């Protein structure tokens, strides 16, 4: 990742720390956002979404998702589909 910004890994790390974050925190936030978007706006299966986000085991994705949103991915998708129907 650091090479994309023409930085050494150590310099990237120092800059992220100065901003109060880390590579792993940013990656977690991106995964969280993409997971919600995929569940809300696509017909991909939960297993497909978990693999797209880098989880080799769908159970790990389910645990992470529940930690992020407090509900399972299937419950999130179901409640979002109800909201989308009501908005139309």
C-alpha positions in Angstrom: 0.0 0.0 0.0 2.8 2.4 0.9 4.3 2.1 -2.6 1.0 3.5 -4.1 1.8 6.7 -2.3 5.5 6.6 -3.0 6.2 6.1 0.7 8.1 3.6 2.7 6.0 1.4 4.9 7.4 3.1 8.0 6.6 6.6 6.7 3.0 5.5 5.9 2.7 4.0 9.4 4.0 7.3 11.0 1.6 9.4 9.0 -1.4 7.2 9.8 -0.5 7.3 13.5 -0.3 11.1 13.3 -3.8 11.1 11.9 -5.0 8.9 14.8 -5.6 5.8 12.7 -3.9 2.7 11.3 -4.0 0.6 8.1 -6.0 -2.1 9.8 -8.6 0.4 11.1 -9.0 1.9 7.6 -9.3 -1.6 6.1 -11.9 -2.5 8.7 -14.0 0.6 7.9 -13.8 -0.1 4.1 -14.9 -3.7 4.6 -17.7 -2.5 6.9 -19.0 0.0 4.4 -18.7 -2.3 1.4 -20.5 -5.1 3.3 -23.4 -2.9 4.0 -23.5 -1.6 0.4 -23.3 -5.1 -1.1 -26.1 -6.4 1.2 -28.3 -3.4 0.4 -27.7 -3.0 -3.3 -26.8 -6.4 -4.8 -28.1 -9.9 -5.1 -24.7 -11.4 -4.1 -24.9 -14.2 -1.6 -23.5 -13.6 1.9 -20.8 -16.2 1.0 -19.8 -14.3 -2.1 -19.7 -11.0 -0.2 -17.5 -12.5 2.5 -15.0 -13.8 -0.1 -15.0 -10.4 -2.0 -14.1 -8.8 1.3 -11.2 -11.2 1.9 -12.7 -13.6 4.4 -11.8 -17.2 3.7 -14.5 -18.4 6.1 -18.0 -17.0 6.0 -18.4 -17.5 9.7 -15.6 -14.9 10.4 -17.4 -12.5 8.1 -20.7 -13.1 10.0 -19.0 -12.4 13.3 -17.3 -9.2 12.1 -20.6 -8.0 10.6 -22.5 -8.6 13.8 -19.8 -6.7 15.7 -20.1 -3.8 13.3 -23.9 -3.5 13.0 -25.3 -5.6 15.9 -27.2 -7.9 13.6 -26.5 -10.7 11.2 -25.9 -10.0 7.5 -29.1 -11.8 6.6 -31.1 -9.7 9.2 -29.5 -6.5 7.9 -30.4 -7.4 4.3 -33.9 -8.3 5.2 -34.5 -5.1 7.2 -32.9 -3.0 4.4 -35.2 -4.6 1.7 -38.2 -3.7 3.8 -37.0 -0.1 4.1 -36.3 0.0 0.3 -39.9 -1.2 -0.4 -41.4 1.4 2.0 -39.4 4.2 0.3 -40.8 3.4 -3.2 
